[in-house]
Amino acid sequence: MATIQIRTRIDRNLKKKSDDLLKELGLDAGSFVSMALTQLVNRRGLPFAVTESDAGYFASEYGVTAAQSIKAGAAMQRESDRARRTGKLREITELADLAP
């Protein structure tokens, strides 16, 4: 099969994060793009759901601005961190963590 090279520009941080995740999955960016394009052709549409951002959702659903959504998210994160530090919230990373 003949191949061609595709060049594109993406955010540096997105590239780093996606490369790290793909490596964990045993893939590289070229393989992923090929898989995604194959599924695009096979399905005759996007092979994944396209949804709005959380900020966009909260703005449309609850009438809050993106800044208000970000502020609320940060407050929730601080509260979760505080609860985790005080032992009120446990992080579950494996089955054994579910035991009391």
N, C-alpha and C positions, 0 to 999 in steps of 0.2 A: 504494500500500500504506500503510495506516495504521500509525503507529508509536506506541510508548509509551516512557516514560522509566523506566529502572531505576536505583535508587540503592543503593549498597553501600559498605561500609567495608573498606579493605584497608590493610596496612602501608605507610607512607609510602615506605620504601626500596624495597619491591617495586614500587610504582607508578612510581617514578622509573626503576628499572632496566628495567621492562617497557616504559615509554613510550620510552626510548632505543632499545631493541631494535626495537620496532614501527616507530619512525621510520625506522630503517635499512632495514626491510623495506617501507617505503612505506605503512604502515598506521597507524591510531590505535586506541585502546582500544575505542571503540564498534564499529568494523569487526571487530576481532578477536572481541569477545564475540558479535557477530552471526554470524560465521563458525563459532565454536565451538558455538553453540546450534543452528545449521542442521545441522552434522554430528552433533550429539547426536540430533536428531530423525531425520535420514536413516539413521543407523546403529542407532538405538534403543538406544544405549549411549554410554559415554564415548568420545570420538574420540581418545583417547591412553591410553597405559599408565599405570596408577597403581601406583607402586612405593614401597617403604619407603625411608627415608633411608639414607644410607651408614652412619650410626651404628647405626640399627636393624638393618641387614643384618649388620654386623660383630658386634653383640651376639648375634643369633640364630645366626649361622654359626660364630663363633669364641669366643663366651662372654665377650667383653670389654664393659666398660661404655661408655657414651657418652663419659664423660670420658677413658677410656683410648684410645678411637678418635680423639677430637679431639687428644689429646697425640701419638699416633702420626702423624696427618696433619700436624701442625705440624712434627714432626721430619723427615718426608719432604720437606716444603716447604723447610725450612732446608737439607737435604742437596742438593736440586735447585738451589736458589739458589747454593750454594757451588760445585757442579759447573759451573753456567753461568758463574759469575765466573772460574773457573780454566780455562775452555775445554774441559772434559771433557764438557760437554753443550751441544749447539747447539739453538737454537730454530728450528723449521722453520715459516716463514710463507708461503713461496711455492715454486714448483717449482725455481727456481734454487738454493735453499738445500740441495737434495738433492745437488748436485754436490760432489765432494770438494774 
